[in-house]
Each structure stands twice: as structure tokens, then as C-alpha cells.
Amino acid sequence: MVHGEIDEVAPLRPGLACSASTAAGKVLLAAVRPQHLLDPRPAGRRREAAEIRDRGVAFDHQGLVSGVCCAAVPLHGADGRPIAALCVMAEPGRPLRHLTRTTGRVAQSISLQLRH
């Protein structure tokens, strides 16, 4: 692991669980069938999950760390279901939507490798 500025902003570690308020958490929760959730989703969360599935990307605006906004896309396993998320971080005000196209292409490439 390379230590640097990111450690000061968002201390990421292997096995870190993503909160449902983060882009990565949202994109993974959107893939879960409602009957498999321990807590039923409120109507607003169900709509948001459907939008995330349709768009293929989730966003958060300082959902985990103040001063950091994120976009996340799913990584798909051999069966085509999301198994992880690829997330990009940016400062507030940066155009995250422009990063999602590239992030989506990278996620497709990683997903292809995960299938083999």
C-alpha cells in the first residue's frame, strides 16, 4: 500500500465496510434484492436504488469524509452480479459525472478479468 495524501483524507484499509451513505455502499446495496435485506428500504431508498441500477453509477457528496465526493460503479463477478465497487474520489465542485465514463470502462475491464 502506498501511503500519501489519501490516508489523511480517507483512511482506506483492506476489508473496510462501506456505509450505505457512500457511493460504493449505495452501488452495492442497489444490487441486493429487497427480500435479502435485513431492514426494509424506505420508498426513497428503493427509488434511489432503481435509479442507480439504471444509471450504473452511484454518487455521494461528502457522505463519508468531509471535503470528499465520490462516484462508484459495480464490479461484476463470473455470474454477472456485482461483487465489489470501484470508486473515484474528488473534491467538492469537481465534475464527477465526467469521471464516471472512464471509471465505467475501467470497471468493465476489471469485471472481464474477474470472470476468467
Protein Blocks (a to p, Z undefined) as FASTA:
>chain_A
ZZdfklmmmccdehiacdfkbmklmmmmmmpcfklpfbdcdfklmmmmmmmmmnopacde
hklbghiacdddddddfkopafbdcdddddehiafklmmmmmmmmmmmmmmmmmZZ
